[in-house]
Amino acid sequence: MRKEFEIQGCVEVPMELSEDEFFDKFIAFIEYNNWSFGGGINEVVGGYYINADGTRGKHVLDE
């Protein structure tokens, strides 16, 4: 049996790092350790989620 950890938080990165680049590095870290990841990723800029079309979505503190 294996155990799981649920991650709730944000990772601050340089503005020039894209979501795809971050995710590739994150998954490489997970795979390097022979772990697996199930979940998603959301880009946040200035406290707002960024929609798939690049527009600003709701604030992270909005319900």
mmCIF file of the N, C-alpha and C atoms, coordinates in Angstrom:
data_MODEL
# 
_entry.id   MODEL 
# 
loop_
_atom_site.group_PDB 
_atom_site.id 
_atom_site.type_symbol 
_atom_site.label_atom_id 
_atom_site.label_alt_id 
_atom_site.label_comp_id 
_atom_site.label_asym_id 
_atom_site.label_entity_id 
_atom_site.label_seq_id 
_atom_site.pdbx_PDB_ins_code 
_atom_site.Cartn_x 
_atom_site.Cartn_y 
_atom_site.Cartn_z 
_atom_site.occupancy 
_atom_site.B_iso_or_equiv 
_atom_site.pdbx_formal_charge 
_atom_site.auth_seq_id 
_atom_site.auth_comp_id 
_atom_site.auth_asym_id 
_atom_site.auth_atom_id 
_atom_site.pdbx_PDB_model_num 
ATOM 1   N N  . MET A 1 1  ? 0.847   -1.183 0.000   1.00 0.00 ? 1  MET A N  1 
ATOM 2   C CA . MET A 1 1  ? 0.000   0.000  0.000   1.00 0.00 ? 1  MET A CA 1 
ATOM 3   C C  . MET A 1 1  ? 0.887   1.238  0.000   1.00 0.00 ? 1  MET A C  1 
ATOM 4   N N  . ARG A 1 2  ? 0.456   2.265  -0.718  1.00 0.00 ? 2  ARG A N  1 
ATOM 5   C CA . ARG A 1 2  ? 1.176   3.526  -0.777  1.00 0.00 ? 2  ARG A CA 1 
ATOM 6   C C  . ARG A 1 2  ? 0.320   4.603  -0.146  1.00 0.00 ? 2  ARG A C  1 
ATOM 7   N N  . LYS A 1 3  ? 0.927   5.681  0.239   1.00 0.00 ? 3  LYS A N  1 
ATOM 8   C CA . LYS A 1 3  ? 0.146   6.787  0.763   1.00 0.00 ? 3  LYS A CA 1 
ATOM 9   C C  . LYS A 1 3  ? 0.213   7.960  -0.191  1.00 0.00 ? 3  LYS A C  1 
ATOM 10  N N  . GLU A 1 4  ? -0.679  8.906  -0.005  1.00 0.00 ? 4  GLU A N  1 
ATOM 11  C CA . GLU A 1 4  ? -0.768  10.070 -0.875  1.00 0.00 ? 4  GLU A CA 1 
ATOM 12  C C  . GLU A 1 4  ? -0.721  11.336 -0.043  1.00 0.00 ? 4  GLU A C  1 
ATOM 13  N N  . PHE A 1 5  ? -0.236  12.406 -0.662  1.00 0.00 ? 5  PHE A N  1 
ATOM 14  C CA . PHE A 1 5  ? -0.267  13.735 -0.070  1.00 0.00 ? 5  PHE A CA 1 
ATOM 15  C C  . PHE A 1 5  ? -1.027  14.649 -1.015  1.00 0.00 ? 5  PHE A C  1 
ATOM 16  N N  . GLU A 1 6  ? -1.971  15.394 -0.492  1.00 0.00 ? 6  GLU A N  1 
ATOM 17  C CA . GLU A 1 6  ? -2.666  16.400 -1.290  1.00 0.00 ? 6  GLU A CA 1 
ATOM 18  C C  . GLU A 1 6  ? -1.948  17.720 -1.099  1.00 0.00 ? 6  GLU A C  1 
ATOM 19  N N  . ILE A 1 7  ? -1.590  18.366 -2.205  1.00 0.00 ? 7  ILE A N  1 
ATOM 20  C CA . ILE A 1 7  ? -0.864  19.630 -2.159  1.00 0.00 ? 7  ILE A CA 1 
ATOM 21  C C  . ILE A 1 7  ? -1.835  20.767 -2.392  1.00 0.00 ? 7  ILE A C  1 
ATOM 22  N N  . GLN A 1 8  ? -1.862  21.736 -1.487  1.00 0.00 ? 8  GLN A N  1 
ATOM 23  C CA . GLN A 1 8  ? -2.690  22.924 -1.640  1.00 0.00 ? 8  GLN A CA 1 
ATOM 24  C C  . GLN A 1 8  ? -1.786  24.133 -1.448  1.00 0.00 ? 8  GLN A C  1 
ATOM 25  N N  . GLY A 1 9  ? -1.454  24.798 -2.512  1.00 0.00 ? 9  GLY A N  1 
ATOM 26  C CA . GLY A 1 9  ? -0.583  25.949 -2.401  1.00 0.00 ? 9  GLY A CA 1 
ATOM 27  C C  . GLY A 1 9  ? -0.194  26.472 -3.762  1.00 0.00 ? 9  GLY A C  1 
ATOM 28  N N  . CYS A 1 10 ? 0.741   27.397 -3.761  1.00 0.00 ? 10 CYS A N  1 
ATOM 29  C CA . CYS A 1 10 ? 1.228   28.013 -4.994  1.00 0.00 ? 10 CYS A CA 1 
ATOM 30  C C  . CYS A 1 10 ? 2.744   27.954 -5.009  1.00 0.00 ? 10 CYS A C  1 
ATOM 31  N N  . VAL A 1 11 ? 3.293   27.943 -6.193  1.00 0.00 ? 11 VAL A N  1 
ATOM 32  C CA . VAL A 1 11 ? 4.736   28.002 -6.381  1.00 0.00 ? 11 VAL A CA 1 
ATOM 33  C C  . VAL A 1 11 ? 5.023   29.298 -7.122  1.00 0.00 ? 11 VAL A C  1 
ATOM 34  N N  . GLU A 1 12 ? 5.874   30.149 -6.561  1.00 0.00 ? 12 GLU A N  1 
ATOM 35  C CA . GLU A 1 12 ? 6.226   31.407 -7.215  1.00 0.00 ? 12 GLU A CA 1 
ATOM 36  C C  . GLU A 1 12 ? 7.421   31.168 -8.128  1.00 0.00 ? 12 GLU A C  1 
ATOM 37  N N  . VAL A 1 13 ? 7.296   31.599 -9.381  1.00 0.00 ? 13 VAL A N  1 
ATOM 38  C CA . VAL A 1 13 ? 8.334   31.402 -10.393 1.00 0.00 ? 13 VAL A CA 1 
ATOM 39  C C  . VAL A 1 13 ? 8.567   32.723 -11.126 1.00 0.00 ? 13 VAL A C  1 
ATOM 40  N N  . PRO A 1 14 ? 9.675   32.828 -11.880 1.00 0.00 ? 14 PRO A N  1 
ATOM 41  C CA . PRO A 1 14 ? 9.902   34.035 -12.676 1.00 0.00 ? 14 PRO A CA 1 
ATOM 42  C C  . PRO A 1 14 ? 8.797   34.224 -13.724 1.00 0.00 ? 14 PRO A C  1 
ATOM 43  N N  . MET A 1 15 ? 8.473   35.471 -14.048 1.00 0.00 ? 15 MET A N  1 
ATOM 44  C CA . MET A 1 15 ? 7.403   35.770 -15.007 1.00 0.00 ? 15 MET A CA 1 
ATOM 45  C C  . MET A 1 15 ? 7.641   35.123 -16.366 1.00 0.00 ? 15 MET A C  1 
ATOM 46  N N  . GLU A 1 16 ? 8.909   34.952 -16.757 1.00 0.00 ? 16 GLU A N  1 
ATOM 47  C CA . GLU A 1 16 ? 9.185   34.416 -18.091 1.00 0.00 ? 16 GLU A CA 1 
ATOM 48  C C  . GLU A 1 16 ? 8.978   32.903 -18.199 1.00 0.00 ? 16 GLU A C  1 
ATOM 49  N N  . LEU A 1 17 ? 8.777   32.210 -17.073 1.00 0.00 ? 17 LEU A N  1 
ATOM 50  C CA . LEU A 1 17 ? 8.552   30.762 -17.100 1.00 0.00 ? 17 LEU A CA 1 
ATOM 51  C C  . LEU A 1 17 ? 7.086   30.497 -17.435 1.00 0.00 ? 17 LEU A C  1 
ATOM 52  N N  . SER A 1 18 ? 6.849   29.756 -18.508 1.00 0.00 ? 18 SER A N  1 
ATOM 53  C CA . SER A 1 18 ? 5.467   29.459 -18.914 1.00 0.00 ? 18 SER A CA 1 
ATOM 54  C C  . SER A 1 18 ? 4.885   28.350 -18.041 1.00 0.00 ? 18 SER A C  1 
ATOM 55  N N  . GLU A 1 19 ? 3.576   28.239 -18.106 1.00 0.00 ? 19 GLU A N  1 
ATOM 56  C CA . GLU A 1 19 ? 2.882   27.173 -17.379 1.00 0.00 ? 19 GLU A CA 1 
ATOM 57  C C  . GLU A 1 19 ? 3.360   25.810 -17.859 1.00 0.00 ? 19 GLU A C  1 
ATOM 58  N N  . ASP A 1 20 ? 3.507   25.652 -19.183 1.00 0.00 ? 20 ASP A N  1 
ATOM 59  C CA . ASP A 1 20 ? 3.973   24.375 -19.735 1.00 0.00 ? 20 ASP A CA 1 
ATOM 60  C C  . ASP A 1 20 ? 5.389   24.046 -19.263 1.00 0.00 ? 20 ASP A C  1 
ATOM 61  N N  . GLU A 1 21 ? 6.276   25.048 -19.236 1.00 0.00 ? 21 GLU A N  1 
ATOM 62  C CA . GLU A 1 21 ? 7.649   24.815 -18.774 1.00 0.00 ? 21 GLU A CA 1 
ATOM 63  C C  . GLU A 1 21 ? 7.660   24.416 -17.299 1.00 0.00 ? 21 GLU A C  1 
ATOM 64  N N  . PHE A 1 22 ? 6.862   25.114 -16.495 1.00 0.00 ? 22 PHE A N  1 
ATOM 65  C CA . PHE A 1 22 ? 6.789   24.768 -15.073 1.00 0.00 ? 22 PHE A CA 1 
ATOM 66  C C  . PHE A 1 22 ? 6.283   23.340 -14.896 1.00 0.00 ? 22 PHE A C  1 
ATOM 67  N N  . PHE A 1 23 ? 5.198   23.004 -15.596 1.00 0.00 ? 23 PHE A N  1 
ATOM 68  C CA . PHE A 1 23 ? 4.598   21.688 -15.436 1.00 0.00 ? 23 PHE A CA 1 
ATOM 69  C C  . PHE A 1 23 ? 5.563   20.592 -15.872 1.00 0.00 ? 23 PHE A C  1 
ATOM 70  N N  . ASP A 1 24 ? 6.293   20.835 -16.968 1.00 0.00 ? 24 ASP A N  1 
ATOM 71  C CA . ASP A 1 24 ? 7.293   19.864 -17.423 1.00 0.00 ? 24 ASP A CA 1 
ATOM 72  C C  . ASP A 1 24 ? 8.360   19.625 -16.358 1.00 0.00 ? 24 ASP A C  1 
ATOM 73  N N  . LYS A 1 25 ? 8.838   20.702 -15.726 1.00 0.00 ? 25 LYS A N  1 
ATOM 74  C CA . LYS A 1 25 ? 9.850   20.573 -14.673 1.00 0.00 ? 25 LYS A CA 1 
ATOM 75  C C  . LYS A 1 25 ? 9.280   19.872 -13.438 1.00 0.00 ? 25 LYS A C  1 
ATOM 76  N N  . PHE A 1 26 ? 8.041   20.203 -13.098 1.00 0.00 ? 26 PHE A N  1 
ATOM 77  C CA . PHE A 1 26 ? 7.381   19.588 -11.947 1.00 0.00 ? 26 PHE A CA 1 
ATOM 78  C C  . PHE A 1 26 ? 7.208   18.086 -12.155 1.00 0.00 ? 26 PHE A C  1 
ATOM 79  N N  . ILE A 1 27 ? 6.699   17.710 -13.337 1.00 0.00 ? 27 ILE A N  1 
ATOM 80  C CA . ILE A 1 27 ? 6.494   16.295 -13.626 1.00 0.00 ? 27 ILE A CA 1 
ATOM 81  C C  . ILE A 1 27 ? 7.824   15.559 -13.696 1.00 0.00 ? 27 ILE A C  1 
ATOM 82  N N  . ALA A 1 28 ? 8.855   16.194 -14.237 1.00 0.00 ? 28 ALA A N  1 
ATOM 83  C CA . ALA A 1 28 ? 10.185  15.568 -14.279 1.00 0.00 ? 28 ALA A CA 1 
ATOM 84  C C  . ALA A 1 28 ? 10.669  15.269 -12.858 1.00 0.00 ? 28 ALA A C  1 
ATOM 85  N N  . PHE A 1 29 ? 10.445  16.184 -11.922 1.00 0.00 ? 29 PHE A N  1 
ATOM 86  C CA . PHE A 1 29 ? 10.807  15.966 -10.523 1.00 0.00 ? 29 PHE A CA 1 
ATOM 87  C C  . PHE A 1 29 ? 10.037  14.787 -9.933  1.00 0.00 ? 29 PHE A C  1 
ATOM 88  N N  . ILE A 1 30 ? 8.738   14.746 -10.201 1.00 0.00 ? 30 ILE A N  1 
ATOM 89  C CA . ILE A 1 30 ? 7.900   13.652 -9.700  1.00 0.00 ? 30 ILE A CA 1 
ATOM 90  C C  . ILE A 1 30 ? 8.386   12.318 -10.263 1.00 0.00 ? 30 ILE A C  1 
ATOM 91  N N  . GLU A 1 31 ? 8.604   12.261 -11.568 1.00 0.00 ? 31 GLU A N  1 
ATOM 92  C CA . GLU A 1 31 ? 9.031   11.017 -12.212 1.00 0.00 ? 31 GLU A CA 1 
ATOM 93  C C  . GLU A 1 31 ? 10.434  10.603 -11.789 1.00 0.00 ? 31 GLU A C  1 
ATOM 94  N N  . TYR A 1 32 ? 11.321  11.569 -11.561 1.00 0.00 ? 32 TYR A N  1 
ATOM 95  C CA . TYR A 1 32 ? 12.681  11.273 -11.113 1.00 0.00 ? 32 TYR A CA 1 
ATOM 96  C C  . TYR A 1 32 ? 12.661  10.494 -9.791  1.00 0.00 ? 32 TYR A C  1 
ATOM 97  N N  . ASN A 1 33 ? 11.685  10.793 -8.958  1.00 0.00 ? 33 ASN A N  1 
ATOM 98  C CA . ASN A 1 33 ? 11.543  10.132 -7.657  1.00 0.00 ? 33 ASN A CA 1 
ATOM 99  C C  . ASN A 1 33 ? 10.646  8.895  -7.705  1.00 0.00 ? 33 ASN A C  1 
ATOM 100 N N  . ASN A 1 34 ? 10.263  8.480  -8.919  1.00 0.00 ? 34 ASN A N  1 
ATOM 101 C CA . ASN A 1 34 ? 9.381   7.318  -9.102  1.00 0.00 ? 34 ASN A CA 1 
ATOM 102 C C  . ASN A 1 34 ? 8.048   7.481  -8.387  1.00 0.00 ? 34 ASN A C  1 
ATOM 103 N N  . TRP A 1 35 ? 7.537   8.707  -8.401  1.00 0.00 ? 35 TRP A N  1 
ATOM 104 C CA . TRP A 1 35 ? 6.229   9.022  -7.841  1.00 0.00 ? 35 TRP A CA 1 
ATOM 105 C C  . TRP A 1 35 ? 5.255   9.223  -8.985  1.00 0.00 ? 35 TRP A C  1 
ATOM 106 N N  . SER A 1 36 ? 4.001   9.430  -8.663  1.00 0.00 ? 36 SER A N  1 
ATOM 107 C CA . SER A 1 36 ? 3.012   9.763  -9.688  1.00 0.00 ? 36 SER A CA 1 
ATOM 108 C C  . SER A 1 36 ? 2.221   10.973 -9.215  1.00 0.00 ? 36 SER A C  1 
ATOM 109 N N  . PHE A 1 37 ? 1.627   11.665 -10.160 1.00 0.00 ? 37 PHE A N  1 
ATOM 110 C CA . PHE A 1 37 ? 0.861   12.879 -9.864  1.00 0.00 ? 37 PHE A CA 1 
ATOM 111 C C  . PHE A 1 37 ? -0.483  12.794 -10.543 1.00 0.00 ? 37 PHE A C  1 
ATOM 112 N N  . GLY A 1 38 ? -1.521  13.073 -9.818  1.00 0.00 ? 38 GLY A N  1 
ATOM 113 C CA . GLY A 1 38 ? -2.861  13.166 -10.381 1.00 0.00 ? 38 GLY A CA 1 
ATOM 114 C C  . GLY A 1 38 ? -3.465  14.480 -9.949  1.00 0.00 ? 38 GLY A C  1 
ATOM 115 N N  . GLY A 1 39 ? -3.819  15.288 -10.878 1.00 0.00 ? 39 GLY A N  1 
ATOM 116 C CA . GLY A 1 39 ? -4.373  16.591 -10.538 1.00 0.00 ? 39 GLY A CA 1 
ATOM 117 C C  . GLY A 1 39 ? -4.242  17.538 -11.701 1.00 0.00 ? 39 GLY A C  1 
ATOM 118 N N  . GLY A 1 40 ? -4.334  18.798 -11.403 1.00 0.00 ? 40 GLY A N  1 
ATOM 119 C CA . GLY A 1 40 ? -4.285  19.804 -12.444 1.00 0.00 ? 40 GLY A CA 1 
ATOM 120 C C  . GLY A 1 40 ? -3.385  20.948 -12.052 1.00 0.00 ? 40 GLY A C  1 
ATOM 121 N N  . ILE A 1 41 ? -3.407  21.971 -12.883 1.00 0.00 ? 41 ILE A N  1 
ATOM 122 C CA . ILE A 1 41 ? -2.578  23.138 -12.668 1.00 0.00 ? 41 ILE A CA 1 
ATOM 123 C C  . ILE A 1 41 ? -3.362  24.357 -13.135 1.00 0.00 ? 41 ILE A C  1 
ATOM 124 N N  . ASN A 1 42 ? -3.235  25.444 -12.402 1.00 0.00 ? 42 ASN A N  1 
ATOM 125 C CA . ASN A 1 42 ? -3.853  26.709 -12.766 1.00 0.00 ? 42 ASN A CA 1 
ATOM 126 C C  . ASN A 1 42 ? -2.807  27.804 -12.690 1.00 0.00 ? 42 ASN A C  1 
ATOM 127 N N  . GLU A 1 43 ? -2.746  28.641 -13.719 1.00 0.00 ? 43 GLU A N  1 
ATOM 128 C CA . GLU A 1 43 ? -1.833  29.779 -13.694 1.00 0.00 ? 43 GLU A CA 1 
ATOM 129 C C  . GLU A 1 43 ? -2.493  30.919 -12.932 1.00 0.00 ? 43 GLU A C  1 
ATOM 130 N N  . VAL A 1 44 ? -1.724  31.591 -12.062 1.00 0.00 ? 44 VAL A N  1 
ATOM 131 C CA . VAL A 1 44 ? -2.210  32.720 -11.277 1.00 0.00 ? 44 VAL A CA 1 
ATOM 132 C C  . VAL A 1 44 ? -1.250  33.885 -11.486 1.00 0.00 ? 44 VAL A C  1 
ATOM 133 N N  . VAL A 1 45 ? -1.787  35.051 -11.863 1.00 0.00 ? 45 VAL A N  1 
ATOM 134 C CA . VAL A 1 45 ? -0.976  36.256 -12.010 1.00 0.00 ? 45 VAL A CA 1 
ATOM 135 C C  . VAL A 1 45 ? -1.676  37.379 -11.245 1.00 0.00 ? 45 VAL A C  1 
ATOM 136 N N  . GLY A 1 46 ? -0.961  37.971 -10.311 1.00 0.00 ? 46 GLY A N  1 
ATOM 137 C CA . GLY A 1 46 ? -1.522  39.076 -9.542  1.00 0.00 ? 46 GLY A CA 1 
ATOM 138 C C  . GLY A 1 46 ? -2.747  38.701 -8.740  1.00 0.00 ? 46 GLY A C  1 
ATOM 139 N N  . GLY A 1 47 ? -2.833  37.449 -8.324  1.00 0.00 ? 47 GLY A N  1 
ATOM 140 C CA . GLY A 1 47 ? -3.958  37.006 -7.516  1.00 0.00 ? 47 GLY A CA 1 
ATOM 141 C C  . GLY A 1 47 ? -5.162  36.538 -8.321  1.00 0.00 ? 47 GLY A C  1 
ATOM 142 N N  . TYR A 1 48 ? -5.055  36.525 -9.654  1.00 0.00 ? 48 TYR A N  1 
ATOM 143 C CA . TYR A 1 48 ? -6.163  36.116 -10.512 1.00 0.00 ? 48 TYR A CA 1 
ATOM 144 C C  . TYR A 1 48 ? -5.789  34.884 -11.321 1.00 0.00 ? 48 TYR A C  1 
ATOM 145 N N  . TYR A 1 49 ? -6.744  33.964 -11.443 1.00 0.00 ? 49 TYR A N  1 
ATOM 146 C CA . TYR A 1 49 ? -6.557  32.819 -12.318 1.00 0.00 ? 49 TYR A CA 1 
ATOM 147 C C  . TYR A 1 49 ? -6.507  33.311 -13.762 1.00 0.00 ? 49 TYR A C  1 
ATOM 148 N N  . ILE A 1 50 ? -5.671  32.675 -14.568 1.00 0.00 ? 50 ILE A N  1 
ATOM 149 C CA . ILE A 1 50 ? -5.601  32.997 -15.981 1.00 0.00 ? 50 ILE A CA 1 
ATOM 150 C C  . ILE A 1 50 ? -6.345  31.911 -16.747 1.00 0.00 ? 50 ILE A C  1 
ATOM 151 N N  . ASN A 1 51 ? -7.341  32.319 -17.528 1.00 0.00 ? 51 ASN A N  1 
ATOM 152 C CA . ASN A 1 51 ? -8.150  31.381 -18.308 1.00 0.00 ? 51 ASN A CA 1 
ATOM 153 C C  . ASN A 1 51 ? -7.334  30.805 -19.456 1.00 0.00 ? 51 ASN A C  1 
ATOM 154 N N  . ALA A 1 52 ? -7.817  29.717 -20.032 1.00 0.00 ? 52 ALA A N  1 
ATOM 155 C CA . ALA A 1 52 ? -7.126  29.043 -21.137 1.00 0.00 ? 52 ALA A CA 1 
ATOM 156 C C  . ALA A 1 52 ? -6.903  29.970 -22.326 1.00 0.00 ? 52 ALA A C  1 
ATOM 157 N N  . ASP A 1 53 ? -7.802  30.955 -22.505 1.00 0.00 ? 53 ASP A N  1 
ATOM 158 C CA . ASP A 1 53 ? -7.652  31.879 -23.633 1.00 0.00 ? 53 ASP A CA 1 
ATOM 159 C C  . ASP A 1 53 ? -6.747  33.073 -23.305 1.00 0.00 ? 53 ASP A C  1 
ATOM 160 N N  . GLY A 1 54 ? -6.150  33.064 -22.106 1.00 0.00 ? 54 GLY A N  1 
ATOM 161 C CA . GLY A 1 54 ? -5.225  34.119 -21.716 1.00 0.00 ? 54 GLY A CA 1 
ATOM 162 C C  . GLY A 1 54 ? -5.868  35.287 -20.986 1.00 0.00 ? 54 GLY A C  1 
ATOM 163 N N  . THR A 1 55 ? -7.188  35.282 -20.877 1.00 0.00 ? 55 THR A N  1 
ATOM 164 C CA . THR A 1 55 ? -7.863  36.366 -20.161 1.00 0.00 ? 55 THR A CA 1 
ATOM 165 C C  . THR A 1 55 ? -7.816  36.123 -18.657 1.00 0.00 ? 55 THR A C  1 
ATOM 166 N N  . ARG A 1 56 ? -8.019  37.197 -17.906 1.00 0.00 ? 56 ARG A N  1 
ATOM 167 C CA . ARG A 1 56 ? -7.999  37.100 -16.450 1.00 0.00 ? 56 ARG A CA 1 
ATOM 168 C C  . ARG A 1 56 ? -9.331  36.559 -15.956 1.00 0.00 ? 56 ARG A C  1 
ATOM 169 N N  . GLY A 1 57 ? -9.265  35.564 -15.096 1.00 0.00 ? 57 GLY A N  1 
ATOM 170 C CA . GLY A 1 57 ? -10.461 34.966 -14.511 1.00 0.00 ? 57 GLY A CA 1 
ATOM 171 C C  . GLY A 1 57 ? -10.726 35.532 -13.128 1.00 0.00 ? 57 GLY A C  1 
ATOM 172 N N  . LYS A 1 58 ? -11.329 34.719 -12.288 1.00 0.00 ? 58 LYS A N  1 
ATOM 173 C CA . LYS A 1 58 ? -11.702 35.181 -10.948 1.00 0.00 ? 58 LYS A CA 1 
ATOM 174 C C  . LYS A 1 58 ? -10.474 35.258 -10.035 1.00 0.00 ? 58 LYS A C  1 
ATOM 175 N N  . HIS A 1 59 ? -10.617 36.024 -8.978  1.00 0.00 ? 59 HIS A N  1 
ATOM 176 C CA . HIS A 1 59 ? -9.561  36.165 -7.980  1.00 0.00 ? 59 HIS A CA 1 
ATOM 177 C C  . HIS A 1 59 ? -9.481  34.879 -7.174  1.00 0.00 ? 59 HIS A C  1 
ATOM 178 N N  . VAL A 1 60 ? -8.288  34.505 -6.750  1.00 0.00 ? 60 VAL A N  1 
ATOM 179 C CA . VAL A 1 60 ? -8.101  33.249 -6.032  1.00 0.00 ? 60 VAL A CA 1 
ATOM 180 C C  . VAL A 1 60 ? -8.885  33.179 -4.732  1.00 0.00 ? 60 VAL A C  1 
ATOM 181 N N  . LEU A 1 61 ? -9.233  34.330 -4.160  1.00 0.00 ? 61 LEU A N  1 
ATOM 182 C CA . LEU A 1 61 ? -9.979  34.329 -2.906  1.00 0.00 ? 61 LEU A CA 1 
ATOM 183 C C  . LEU A 1 61 ? -11.487 34.340 -3.096  1.00 0.00 ? 61 LEU A C  1 
ATOM 184 N N  . ASP A 1 62 ? -11.949 34.495 -4.367  1.00 0.00 ? 62 ASP A N  1 
ATOM 185 C CA . ASP A 1 62 ? -13.388 34.464 -4.646  1.00 0.00 ? 62 ASP A CA 1 
ATOM 186 C C  . ASP A 1 62 ? -13.896 33.028 -4.575  1.00 0.00 ? 62 ASP A C  1 
ATOM 187 N N  . GLU A 1 63 ? -15.110 32.881 -4.140  1.00 0.00 ? 63 GLU A N  1 
ATOM 188 C CA . GLU A 1 63 ? -15.714 31.547 -4.063  1.00 0.00 ? 63 GLU A CA 1 
ATOM 189 C C  . GLU A 1 63 ? -16.402 31.205 -5.347  1.00 0.00 ? 63 GLU A C  1 
# 
